[in-house]
């Protein structure tokens, strides 16, 4: 096992909230947003960090990047205690918060990059080299001189990724980097991250709701819920254990009784539309579609993967928190 | 330090450049704010229409107080006035972004804006001070001449320190801006008058808690060679630069501690 670049041991973050009790009285109550989590991440890996909204994902990322001070436990990122050596750490990491911008709204993209060069003290030659490379890979050239406020979401996200990587960080933290992007832009972002990881050995910690991001990029998943780590392992393993079923949605030409097919069961019928659940390890989608087409006239099909929220729900329903290592 | 100074200039330079894109509107705003601030001074003139002097201070002498305090405050407003918007930076997560950059957070917050339109107030203060210095009966020495710019610089540091320390309230209570304004803008108002006219508790406030008595009152005692009617130690009239440095250091400690209590927005 290579050297861990992120180490988290028994980390907690508690917030004090005030709860109303009666007309004037308010009671202080502590809420644990992160409640004793631990993991290590090896250099050069891409790890997906998942969980429902409010599970403690962002709080964890904010502690790892030095924004929030943990209430307990120990964190080391690139060997540093993030909140105590925030400035030093900031030089060695890149951060993209999907819904916020690190760029200067009124300035052309190029000027933002130039300011960042000075903030991070990147030598001019190295900056040029990196910017040329990213301009090429992310096709930034058409809007490098456009003020950031005029960029589309997809263009801006490409700018944000460049901004986060121009200073050659060892680790990048990405919070929902593909949220709100169209299919083409999502693919561009994923390709880019994969390439940066391969070519530069950058470690990536990615929070996302998009299963495709994970499928395409992550060799390992961490799932958090209610402040606890409930999964640490690969995606395929997770699917096998907790989300083995996919759903094929078929639109028939006319309403029909529930279809009877080997390897699948009908879970819902709505007029001419039927939902067929099937196990990915037993039946292929192609076989199933062929079988449906043999029985009825088929207008359209769609495949629904099990949503992360659903998988999390199932892990909880199973009772224990399974840990693959 | 020099490195931080350079990056500060670069950051506010970027802000200033984007404001200069709309020159005509900027010019109007500057003239507008100069005129509006002039009304403050007209208030003082109206006051002296009715009384010949204020606790022994002539209109020229009060104008001197007003000029020093006014320039200091206007320059502070130019440099850190956008701390008014700091609660907004906490609410919308901009402060998170600041914390992941390799620069001191306070420097970045201060460098996040530079409102050129506020130059109007500086110009108004300079005009009033120039007239006051010419009209007042001053026995010029080198020390007194040096004290004028020194008082302004000290005033900027004192106001800046107070402003920063008060802005940290936002780390606990996001909507405290009116409370903070009472001290910042209110402090500016108070420092334009001789502190002898205030009651005991207000006097103690501006002497010891929010040390704005050191912005204009004590330097003016020295420049005008006036006795201190409160019987406070004589040395205080030279103390403004020291109080200024102390205020800024205290503000920095308050800020650094407050940042460690930062809770960030959202989950």
Interface residues (C-beta under 8 A of the other chain):
Chain A: X15 X33 X53 X54 X55 X56 X57 X58 X59 X62 X65 X66 X67 X68 X69 X83 X86 X87 X88 X90 X91 X93 X95 X97 X99 X100 X101 X102 X104 X106 X107 X111 X115 X118 X119 X120
Chain B: X6 X7 X10 X11 X14 X18 X92 X93 X94 X96 X97 X99 X100 X101 X102 X103 X104 X260 X262 X263 X264 X266 X267
